[in-house]
Amino acid sequence: MNELKNKLKQFRFMNGELTQQELAEKVSVSRQTIIAIEKGKFNPSMKLALLIARVFKVNVEEIFYLGEK
């Protein structure tokens, strides 16, 4: 079974060490939501995934991908 994985933490650090709080504010969610996404405990909606990708100016597939369990 494939599960949704992400490189969100790496993208935050590659982009000027953007904090979880700063990213959360840019996409209008709580810091706890960003933490949960990074830990793989919460899968973002398509809208949220697209908003996050827009912050980093990349395609959504560069941050979120299907990985083996």
C-alpha positions in Angstrom: 0.0 0.0 0.0 1.3 3.4 -1.0 1.1 6.3 1.4 1.5 10.0 0.9 5.0 11.2 1.9 6.4 14.7 1.7 9.6 16.7 1.6 8.0 19.7 3.4 10.7 20.1 6.0 13.5 20.0 3.4 11.7 22.6 1.3 11.3 24.9 4.4 15.1 24.7 5.0 16.0 25.1 1.4 14.0 28.3 1.3 15.7 30.5 3.8 14.8 28.3 6.8 11.1 29.2 6.7 9.7 28.3 10.1 6.6 26.2 10.6 4.8 29.2 11.9 5.7 31.4 8.9 4.6 28.7 6.4 1.3 28.2 8.4 0.6 31.9 8.2 1.3 32.0 4.4 -1.3 29.2 3.8 -3.8 30.2 6.5 -3.5 27.1 8.7 -2.2 26.5 12.2 1.4 25.6 13.0 0.1 22.3 14.4 -1.3 21.4 10.9 2.2 22.0 9.4 3.8 19.8 12.1 1.2 17.0 11.4 1.8 17.2 7.7 5.6 17.0 8.1 5.3 14.0 10.4 3.0 12.2 8.0 0.1 12.2 10.5 -2.1 14.4 8.4 -2.6 14.4 4.6 -3.4 17.9 3.3 -6.3 18.6 1.1 -5.6 19.2 -2.5 -6.2 22.9 -2.0 -3.7 23.1 0.9 -1.1 21.0 -1.0 -1.4 23.4 -3.9 -1.1 26.5 -1.7 2.0 25.0 -0.1 3.6 24.3 -3.5 2.8 27.8 -4.6 4.7 29.2 -1.6 7.8 27.3 -2.8 7.1 28.0 -6.5 7.2 24.3 -7.4 4.9 21.6 -8.6 2.9 19.8 -5.9 4.6 16.5 -6.9 8.0 18.0 -5.9 6.8 18.2 -2.2 4.2 15.4 -2.0 4.7 11.9 -3.4 3.5 8.4 -3.0 6.0 6.2 -1.1 6.1 2.6 0.0 4.7 1.9 3.5 
